[in-house]
């Protein structure tokens, strides 16, 4: 039950953080917003640094290798996602990238030896179907667009790399705890800056005090979310934690309705209901 609670905290944290991050991104761009988010998360997390030093006592060479591999891998999805949104259909790209929770389940069962029962499988499928319904406008998409959209390859890269990162980060977490893998992942923000430089994308500063407040809130909530996710992995299976935590787009859709005044269609309402039903069912059967 502890893993489920913290997985849901991660979902709420990420869903709410995206609202504040979205407000900033609309003014200074997605890449600059992402860099500021990483930097703020790193600064906030540094406050806990003195209390986490003892967790490094048992670090192994294998853990160091995993972190060296996964840290840059973890920076790829965000860049791919923004490139995909720039080139293609935003809702289509976001939905494909957000399906990483399903990939994590498959990889965790295949490579980490985790086991899930039929009730859990059905609950996970309900969450994934609900996310599709709440995130993707099927009426505006045609089969031809699904196959030819220029953003789809970037979305697939984002989904796969997020899936790999969130699956195998459990290995170093099992060795050195929930803090260090998250802290080190935020150190990868220079990779985003290098990418921006290569693409001639200007790094933007916040425009006003409102942007600063929104960035700070995004940083705080993002820090809480990733720490909660990692802590959930210390007590539960990745195949359960990841689908629960990845349900946050449904929460974002609800909050966007009130904050951004985005209209909710009947399909989105159905998707939100199905997602929440899947979340509740997975919590009960786990």
Buried (B, 14 or more C-beta within 10 A) or exposed (E): EEBBBBBBBBBBBBBBBBBBBBBBBEBBBBBBBBBBBBBBBBEBBEEEEEEBEEBEEEBEEEBEEBBEBBBEBBBBBBBBBBBBBBBBBEBBBBBBBBBBBBBBBEBBBEEBEBEBEEEBBEBBBBBBBBBBBBBBBEEEBEEEEBEEBEBBBBBBBBBBBBBBBBBBBBBBBEBBBBBBBBBBBBEBBEBBBEBBEEEEBEBBEBEEEEBBBBBBBBBBBBBBBBBBBBBBBBBBBBBBBBBBBBBBBBBBBBBBBEEEEBEBBEBBBBBBBBBBBBBEBBBEBB
